[in-house]
Amino acid sequence: MANTIPDIPLNDGNTIPQLGFGVFQIGPKDTAEAVGRALEVGYRHIDTAEMYGNEAEVGEAIRTAGLGRGEVFVTSKLNNGFHRPDDARKAFESTLSALRMDYLDLFLIHWPLPTRYDGDFVSTWQALEEFRRDGRARSIGVSNFQVAHLERLAAEADVVPAVNQIEAHPYFGNEEVRAYDRQHNIVTQAWSPIAQGRVLDDPTVVDVAEQVGRTPAQVVLRWHLQRGDIVFPKSTTPKRIEENFHIFDFTLDAVAMEQISGLDRGEAGRQGPNPDEFDYVPS
Ligand SMILES: NC(=O)c1ccc[n+]([C@@H]2O[C@H](COP(=O)([O-])OP(=O)(O)OC[C@H]3O[C@@H](n4cnc5c(N)ncnc54)[C@H](OP(=O)(O)O)[C@@H]3O)[C@@H](O)[C@H]2O)c1
């Protein structure tokens, strides 16, 4: 079986590679090297954010690899301090200029921040609708949106987000939000897909990995793929960057899928903050 990465269709007619490379917590100094390594291995989808402070180095790595702009799917995200529409417009321009690109494949609102900005994330979303209309964002989406936030966009805005990027891994299935996404033609992207390493020595995961002759990280990433979600594991370790890429040449049977899904701890399994409460705005 060849290791071919499927393109997932989005609700706006575009497509996105199901596997990408995440660069959260990679310092600017190490980013160009890690992304360069990932591109060499074959990743063609990079997930960054203004908050990560490494957009410029992501752009640099893509140029250094000699790849054309159309060959790599690039996502970035609006930082929490820029939700007012005028700030969002400026922040989007800064993101494009840091990456030295004239368009993004996907631009997301990083967090809904329902307790900030008088609870208004709709006008922020309408700014992203402008970026899509003028072609500088091919697709737009949200991140960390809960069902109530998505319902509000559905009632008050024109464009349905193409993706919702949310925390999801075996300890936190995030099923309610995933179900809403699925029912409304929104693709789910699973962030921290291996729970930053926390799920990898779980006995069930180790057991499934032994049965299929793969590593724990590979079986967890494979579990996400078979659920239909998009993943972009982060690593600065060359061997792991390679390992995480080879997840399309084996499958998990229904029993293995259920065993891993059975590890869900509900809210207690969250690694990151609860989006209903998270209100961090960088100073
Ligand atoms: N939208 C959001 O709010 C949000 C939040 C968090 C993350 N994200 C996105 O999701 C991406 C992935 O999430 P994440 O970076 O939090 O966590 P992750 O991908 O679940 O885990 C990364 C950690 O696992 C280790 N690792 C990677 N591959 C491994 C392997 N094969 N075997 C053992 N350990 C391995 C890495 O170590 P080494 O680097 O040392 O190899 C790193 O410590 C981010 O980079 C970012 O793009 C988005």
The ligand as an SDF file (V2000), in Angstrom:
LIG
                    3D

 48 52  0  0  0  0  0  0  0  0999 V2000
   -5.5160   25.8820   17.3930 N   0  0  0  0  0  0  0  0  0  0  0  0
   -4.9740   25.7020   18.5690 C   0  0  0  0  0  0  0  0  0  0  0  0
   -5.3890   26.3060   19.5760 O   0  0  0  0  0  0  0  0  0  0  0  0
   -3.8330   24.7530   18.7070 C   0  0  0  0  0  0  0  0  0  0  0  0
   -3.3710   24.3770   19.9790 C   0  0  0  0  0  0  0  0  0  0  0  0
   -2.3200   23.4700   20.0540 C   0  0  0  0  0  0  0  0  0  0  0  0
   -1.7560   22.9560   18.8830 C   0  0  0  0  0  0  0  0  0  0  0  0
   -2.2210   23.3670   17.6570 N   0  0  0  0  0  0  0  0  0  0  0  0
   -1.6360   22.8630   16.3840 C   0  0  0  0  0  0  0  0  0  0  0  0
   -1.5470   21.4410   16.4460 O   0  0  0  0  0  0  0  0  0  0  0  0
   -0.1900   21.0390   16.2400 C   0  0  0  0  0  0  0  0  0  0  0  0
    0.1090   19.7610   16.9870 C   0  0  0  0  0  0  0  0  0  0  0  0
   -0.1620   19.8790   18.3660 O   0  0  0  0  0  0  0  0  0  0  0  0
    0.9650   19.9830   19.5040 P   0  0  0  0  0  0  0  0  0  0  0  0
    2.1890   20.5430   18.9070 O   0  0  0  0  0  0  0  0  0  0  0  0
    0.3670   20.6990   20.6670 O   0  0  0  0  0  0  0  0  0  0  0  0
    1.1550   18.4970   20.0020 O   0  0  0  0  0  0  0  0  0  0  0  0
    1.3490   17.0360   19.3440 P   0  0  0  0  0  0  0  0  0  0  0  0
    1.5990   17.1240   17.9020 O   0  0  0  0  0  0  0  0  0  0  0  0
    0.2220   16.2010   19.8660 O   0  0  0  0  0  0  0  0  0  0  0  0
    2.6650   16.5300   20.1130 O   0  0  0  0  0  0  0  0  0  0  0  0
    3.9210   17.1360   19.9480 C   0  0  0  0  0  0  0  0  0  0  0  0
    4.8670   16.5340   20.9970 C   0  0  0  0  0  0  0  0  0  0  0  0
    4.9770   15.1270   20.7880 O   0  0  0  0  0  0  0  0  0  0  0  0
    6.3360   14.7740   20.5210 C   0  0  0  0  0  0  0  0  0  0  0  0
    6.3060   13.8140   19.3900 N   0  0  0  0  0  0  0  0  0  0  0  0
    5.9840   14.0720   18.0980 C   0  0  0  0  0  0  0  0  0  0  0  0
    6.0330   12.9600   17.3610 N   0  0  0  0  0  0  0  0  0  0  0  0
    6.3920   11.9530   18.1950 C   0  0  0  0  0  0  0  0  0  0  0  0
    6.6260   10.5710   18.0090 C   0  0  0  0  0  0  0  0  0  0  0  0
    6.4960   10.0030   16.8140 N   0  0  0  0  0  0  0  0  0  0  0  0
    6.9970    9.8250   19.0940 N   0  0  0  0  0  0  0  0  0  0  0  0
    7.1260   10.3940   20.3230 C   0  0  0  0  0  0  0  0  0  0  0  0
    6.9060   11.7140   20.5550 N   0  0  0  0  0  0  0  0  0  0  0  0
    6.5520   12.4960   19.5060 C   0  0  0  0  0  0  0  0  0  0  0  0
    7.0510   16.0570   20.1440 C   0  0  0  0  0  0  0  0  0  0  0  0
    8.3840   16.0040   20.6020 O   0  0  0  0  0  0  0  0  0  0  0  0
    9.6730   16.5020   19.7370 P   0  0  0  0  0  0  0  0  0  0  0  0
    9.3130   17.7850   19.0550 O   0  0  0  0  0  0  0  0  0  0  0  0
   10.7040   16.6890   20.8090 O   0  0  0  0  0  0  0  0  0  0  0  0
   10.0090   15.4060   18.7890 O   0  0  0  0  0  0  0  0  0  0  0  0
    6.2550   17.0950   20.9360 C   0  0  0  0  0  0  0  0  0  0  0  0
    6.7190   17.1570   22.2650 O   0  0  0  0  0  0  0  0  0  0  0  0
    0.5960   22.2660   16.7390 C   0  0  0  0  0  0  0  0  0  0  0  0
    1.9550   22.2340   16.3430 O   0  0  0  0  0  0  0  0  0  0  0  0
   -0.2220   23.3770   16.1520 C   0  0  0  0  0  0  0  0  0  0  0  0
    0.0520   23.5170   14.7730 O   0  0  0  0  0  0  0  0  0  0  0  0
   -3.2510   24.2450   17.5640 C   0  0  0  0  0  0  0  0  0  0  0  0
  1  2  1  0
  2  3  2  0
  2  4  1  0
  4  5  1  0
  4 48  2  0
  5  6  2  0
  6  7  1  0
  7  8  2  0
  8  9  1  0
  8 48  1  0
  9 10  1  0
  9 46  1  0
 10 11  1  0
 11 12  1  0
 11 44  1  0
 12 13  1  0
 13 14  1  0
 14 15  2  0
 14 16  1  0
 14 17  1  0
 17 18  1  0
 18 19  2  0
 18 20  1  0
 18 21  1  0
 21 22  1  0
 22 23  1  0
 23 24  1  0
 23 42  1  0
 24 25  1  0
 25 26  1  0
 25 36  1  0
 26 27  1  0
 26 35  1  0
 27 28  2  0
 28 29  1  0
 29 30  1  0
 29 35  2  0
 30 31  1  0
 30 32  2  0
 32 33  1  0
 33 34  2  0
 34 35  1  0
 36 37  1  0
 36 42  1  0
 37 38  1  0
 38 39  2  0
 38 40  1  0
 38 41  1  0
 42 43  1  0
 44 45  1  0
 44 46  1  0
 46 47  1  0
M  CHG  2   8   1  16  -1
M  END
$$$$
